[in-house]
Amino acid sequence: MKRTITLAALALGAGVGAQTAQAQLAVSGSIGTTGGSVEAQTQITPIIQLRGGYNYFEYGVNDTYDDIAYEGDLDLTTWGAFVDFRPFSNAFIVTAGAYFGDKGLDLTARPTQNVEIGNQTFTPGQVGALRATAELEDTAPFLGIGWDTTFQGETGFGFKIIAGAMFTGSPDVSMTSSGGSLSNDPNFQAQLAIEEQNLRDDVDDYEVYPVVQAGLTYSF
């Protein structure tokens, strides 16, 4: 009987401990290549935790593609959801998940001198304003590793550093012209389609976006 009571007490204590672990919550703020991030996370077991958060990232772009100077914005503002695994039951984590939301590049060019579009040369008056967009997949898988001291000590404060890769896939590229004397000309549109393909070839190399984040956490 005593042995039964002892085993029951141990089981009850383990259950309470598990419930306590499950009840642990934390919030964090970080900065990195995904911009500024705020997250909430919870510990499911001592080696598994869940994270979710919001990342704000907008960046002004001034760049040249296929000898045409563009300016515009790169928008990587996203929501994220992740599972963190602690294989050694310490602060080292392996993390996987995904970033969700519209992500892309929006560029505009207004040539002030003759430019080659496709296989032909056109004047600024013929071209007008060029707009190029490169839209990424709404869901981008993520895989990474890191060091996260959340839930690891007696104090509520911790820190985390995460490095990995966001797999954005090949962007959906489109190019249009407006305000030019040839904007609706069939030959000009054919050359614009060639230019669109050239731009697609330029940005196809960027299917993986590096992710590095560092921040502070507080558990309660």
C-alpha positions in Angstrom: 0.0 0.0 0.0 2.8 2.4 0.9 4.4 1.7 -2.4 1.2 2.4 -4.2 0.7 5.7 -2.4 4.3 6.7 -3.1 3.9 6.0 -6.8 0.6 7.9 -7.0 2.2 10.9 -5.3 5.1 10.8 -7.7 2.7 10.6 -10.7 0.7 13.5 -9.3 3.8 15.5 -8.8 4.9 14.8 -12.4 1.5 15.8 -13.7 1.6 19.1 -11.8 5.1 19.7 -13.1 4.0 19.0 -16.7 1.1 21.4 -16.3 3.4 24.0 -14.9 5.7 23.6 -18.0 2.7 23.9 -20.3 1.5 27.0 -18.6 4.8 28.9 -19.1 4.5 31.8 -21.5 6.9 34.4 -22.8 7.0 37.5 -24.9 9.9 38.9 -26.9 11.2 41.7 -29.1 14.0 41.3 -31.6 15.6 42.9 -34.6 17.3 41.5 -37.6 17.0 40.8 -41.3 13.3 40.3 -41.0 13.0 43.8 -39.5 11.5 44.4 -36.1 9.7 41.5 -34.5 7.4 40.9 -31.6 6.6 37.3 -30.6 4.7 35.2 -28.0 5.9 31.8 -27.1 4.9 28.9 -24.9 6.6 25.8 -23.6 4.8 22.6 -24.4 7.4 20.3 -22.9 10.9 20.9 -21.6 12.2 20.3 -25.1 9.4 21.7 -27.3 8.1 25.2 -27.5 5.8 27.1 -29.9 6.4 30.7 -31.2 4.3 33.1 -33.2 4.7 36.7 -34.0 4.7 39.7 -36.3 7.6 41.1 -38.3 7.7 44.6 -39.8 10.1 45.2 -42.6 10.0 47.8 -45.4 13.2 49.0 -47.1 13.8 51.6 -49.8 15.5 50.2 -52.8 17.7 52.0 -55.4 19.2 49.5 -57.8 19.9 48.8 -61.4 18.5 45.8 -63.3 19.6 45.1 -66.9 21.1 48.6 -67.1 17.9 50.4 -66.0 17.9 52.3 -62.8 14.9 51.6 -60.5 13.8 52.9 -57.2 11.0 51.5 -54.9 10.3 49.4 -51.9 11.1 45.9 -50.6 8.3 44.7 -48.3 8.9 41.6 -46.1 6.3 42.4 -43.5 5.0 39.0 -42.3 3.4 36.8 -39.6 5.4 33.9 -38.4 4.7 30.5 -36.7 7.4 28.2 -35.5 8.2 25.0 -33.5 11.4 25.1 -31.5 13.1 21.8 -30.4 15.7 21.6 -27.7 17.6 18.4 -28.6 20.1 18.8 -25.6 17.5 20.1 -23.1 19.4 23.4 -22.9 19.3 26.8 -24.7 20.3 25.4 -28.1 17.3 25.1 -30.4 16.5 23.8 -33.8 13.5 25.7 -35.2 11.2 25.2 -38.2 8.1 27.0 -39.3 6.9 29.5 -41.9 6.4 33.2 -42.7 3.0 34.2 -44.0 1.7 37.3 -45.9 2.4 39.3 -49.0 6.1 39.8 -49.7 7.6 41.5 -52.7 9.5 44.1 -54.5 7.8 47.1 -56.2 10.0 49.2 -58.5 9.6 52.2 -60.7 11.9 53.6 -63.4 11.6 56.9 -65.3 14.4 57.0 -67.9 15.9 60.4 -68.6 18.0 59.1 -71.5 17.7 56.5 -74.2 17.4 52.9 -72.8 17.6 49.5 -74.2 14.4 47.5 -73.5 14.4 44.0 -74.8 16.5 44.1 -78.0 15.7 47.7 -79.0 16.6 51.2 -77.9 13.8 53.7 -77.0 13.7 57.3 -76.0 12.4 58.5 -72.6 9.3 59.9 -74.3 8.5 56.5 -75.9 9.0 54.6 -72.7 7.3 56.8 -70.1 7.4 55.2 -66.7 8.3 51.6 -66.1 6.9 49.6 -63.2 8.3 46.2 -62.2 7.0 44.0 -59.4 8.3 40.8 -58.0 5.8 39.0 -55.8 6.9 36.2 -53.5 4.9 33.2 -52.3 2.5 34.0 -49.5 3.9 31.1 -47.4 7.7 30.9 -47.1 9.0 27.9 -45.1 11.8 28.5 -42.6 14.5 26.4 -41.0 17.1 27.5 -38.6 19.1 27.1 -35.4 19.7 29.3 -32.4 20.3 29.9 -28.7 17.3 30.8 -26.6 17.5 31.1 -22.8 13.8 31.6 -22.4 12.4 29.2 -19.8 15.9 28.1 -18.9 16.6 30.0 -15.7 14.9 31.2 -12.6 14.7 34.8 -13.8 12.1 35.9 -16.2 14.5 37.6 -18.6 16.3 35.8 -21.3 17.8 36.4 -24.8 17.7 34.6 -28.1 19.7 34.6 -31.3 18.3 32.7 -34.3 19.9 32.2 -37.7 18.4 30.3 -40.7 16.9 30.6 -44.1 13.5 31.7 -45.4 12.7 29.7 -48.6 10.8 32.3 -50.7 10.7 30.5 -54.0 10.8 32.0 -57.5 9.1 35.4 -57.6 6.2 36.2 -59.9 7.6 39.1 -62.0 5.6 41.5 -64.1 6.6 44.7 -65.9 4.3 47.5 -67.4 4.8 50.9 -69.0 2.6 53.9 -68.7 2.6 57.5 -70.1 4.9 56.8 -73.0 4.0 57.4 -76.7 4.7 53.7 -77.3 3.2 52.2 -74.1 0.5 50.5 -76.0 2.4 49.7 -79.1 2.5 45.9 -79.9 6.2 45.9 -80.8 7.1 47.9 -77.7 5.0 45.4 -75.6 6.9 42.5 -77.2 10.2 44.1 -76.2 8.9 44.8 -72.7 8.1 41.1 -72.4 11.7 40.3 -73.2 12.8 42.9 -70.6 10.5 41.3 -68.1 12.1 37.9 -68.6 15.6 39.5 -68.2 14.4 40.9 -64.8 13.0 37.5 -63.9 16.4 36.0 -64.6 18.1 38.6 -62.4 15.9 38.0 -59.4 15.6 34.2 -59.7 18.8 33.8 -57.8 17.2 35.2 -54.7 15.0 32.2 -53.7 16.5 31.9 -50.2 16.4 34.9 -47.9 18.9 34.8 -44.9 17.3 35.3 -41.5 19.3 36.5 -38.5 17.4 37.7 -35.4 18.6 38.8 -31.9 16.4 39.9 -29.1 15.3 39.8 -25.4 12.5 37.7 -23.9 10.5 37.7 -20.7 8.7 34.7 -19.4 6.0 34.6 -16.7 
